[in-house]
Amino acid sequence: MNILAAIKQVPDTDKVRMDPDSGTMIRAGVDTIVNPLDLYALEAALKLREEHGGTITVLTLGPPSAERALREALSMGCDAGVLVTDKAFAGSDTWATSYALSLAVKKLGGFDLILAGERATDGDTGQVGPGLAAWLDVPVATYVGSIESSGETEIVVRRLVEEGYQRLRLKLPCLATVVKEIGTPRLPTLRGKKFARSSMIRALNAKDLDAEEGFLGLRGSPTKVSKIFYPKVAREGVMLRAGDEAEAEKAADGLMAFLETRGLLAKGA
Amino acid sequence: MNQIWTISEQYQGEIKRVSFELLARGRDLADQAGAILVAIVFSDDNSEHPLADASLKELISRGADEVVCIQGTGLSVFQCETWSKNLAALARARKPSVIIAAATSSGRTLMPHLAVKLGAGLTADCTELSIEPVTGNLLQTRPAIGGNIMATIKTPDRRPQMATVRPKSALPLEPDYTRNGLVARLAADPTLTDPRVEVLGLESDIPDFENIEEAGIVVAGGRGLKKSDNFRILRELADALGAAVGASREAVDRGWISYPHQVGLSGKTISPRLYICAGISGAIQHLAGIKTAETIVSINSDPEAPIHKLADFAIVGDLFDIVPRIVKRLEARKTKGGDR
């Protein structure tokens, strides 16, 4: 089974600090990592390769420095890394990003299954996976919690939905975005790290992909950010200490009165 | 005439509440734009739960001017490619200026797929929508960077303008049964059904499952609960409030409770009217999942816990002592014949 895993490099939110005055993220000195939710896609890919053999190609779109994310995936055991990078892609929204990725997937060719995380922790849209499937015209399953069976021509997945798990049978090639339940991502191995260091990363630019110019980057993106602002902080911020019996009683009474005032104890709240 | 569409969802023959929330948004936009509001829904007459006329009329009473029910074999349950192809065909014919869907597992899958097919712009998980005067552009506002900033996004040059809307971020309109509107049932073109995907069914009877995205109140626990059994205390609070039970990543990773309960960056982002958390310190990844909750209550023994800074009402104390006191009061209120 030949698998393509689409990943993204994101800022490490574990280490992100907020500027208390401006309420913005302090980006200076923040490390970049593989989108944590993409690690589940890599794990799913590695498990499928153990079962079926084949190769795992990791694909990302980003600045030249995104090469590091690909090497991290290689150190976990993936076989090859491909970086789609070009100034022309800068400022791409999810529509333009999924277009560019789809060209790379078509150019590389021959994949049975495309895997990705459910969404990236920075953009937080979850739109690139289904968008990529639409560009490629392959079936898509999102929020996949487990792959029940996988064969030569089809897979059966369970996707996490509001009411439970929807079971889907999809013909290959197809695309699946996965959630945490798929399995705990493995750690890089020493051998993997060596391989990652010595591997060639293939780079593809807009010209290599024969991309339609009007579909790229900020200009080719249908959506435009028109304004950024800080959310109104409407929180009252009452804090009560409940150190002893009397204080605990007072805190519980206080909370009840608070919920009552806000209408949160009424039926259907 | 200018049309605004909402994509409605059903579960076993009932229109979901989240679709009524969406209609409230759509009504507001249609009034601002002077457009008609069309509710689109899928049904299958040969399924176990076909949509009755009353359900379609309910969409009118909740704000729609027109209902289009696309009918065909297998269409009552979500199937991305088939829904997307049917909607794309209808959108090309009727040219809506705006299409909105709920940011549910279906909406968040369908909309990016459809946006590619239509060459349209799409904004995820909006919490505010309005129409810009003069241009008629849809102003799509969503939380970004873990809810620390808000971004307003426009799609100036392409139509339709598409957005998904975060569940629970608006209240449904009260039903007005005097409202009139056109209800049309449309036979789907069977050639648009994608043969490459088969929906095998829904497993809904799962132990330890929770639908936290659609709950009005969520009560969540974290590491401070110390062990799996102690979730019982939170379940009692949840029962007394009619709430769903959520959990932090730590609680899920320790195997105390299943993944569908998880709130935060690697779990679910939720916007309940009330979020009560106990024994959760409030790591940045957790806070990202609850920033748009209307009211936040925190119970944690550490006065420095970051969750207290975000909370509307913070109690610094031992959750094992505090939570039962709250449950006792809620129970007493019930037996006294409160309005529940």
Interface residues (C-beta under 8 A of the other chain):
Chain A: T13 D14 V16 M18 G23 T24 M25 P36 L37 D93 T94 W95 S98 Y99 T121 D122 D124 T125 G126 Q127 V128 G129 P130 G131 A133 A134 W135 V138 P139 V140 T142 Y143 G145 V156 R158 R159 L160 V161 E162 E163 G164 Y165 Q166 R167 L168 R169 L170 K171 C174 V179 K180 E181 S221 P222 T223 K224 V225 S226 K227 I228 F229 Y230 P231 R235 E236 G237 V238 M239 L240 R241 A242 G243 E247 A248 E249 A251 A252 D253 G254 L255 M256 F258 L259 R262 L264 L265 A266 K267 G268 A269
Chain B: Y11 V77 F78 C80 E81 S84 T104 S105 S106 R108 T109 L110 M111 P112 H113 L114 A115 V116 K117 G119 A120 G121 L122 T123 A124 D125 L139 Q140 P143 A144 I145 G146 G147 N148 I149 M150 A151 T152 I153 K154 T155 P156 D157 R158 D194 P195 R196 V197 E198 V199 L200 G201 L202 E203 S204 D205 I206 F209 N211 E213 E214 G216 I217 L241 G242 Y259 P260 Q262 L265 S266 G267 T269 R273 L274 I284 Q285 A288 K291 T295 I296 V297 P303 H308 K309 L310 A311 D312 F313 A314 I315 V316 G317 D318 D321 I322 R325 I326 K328 R329 L330 R333 G338 D339 R340
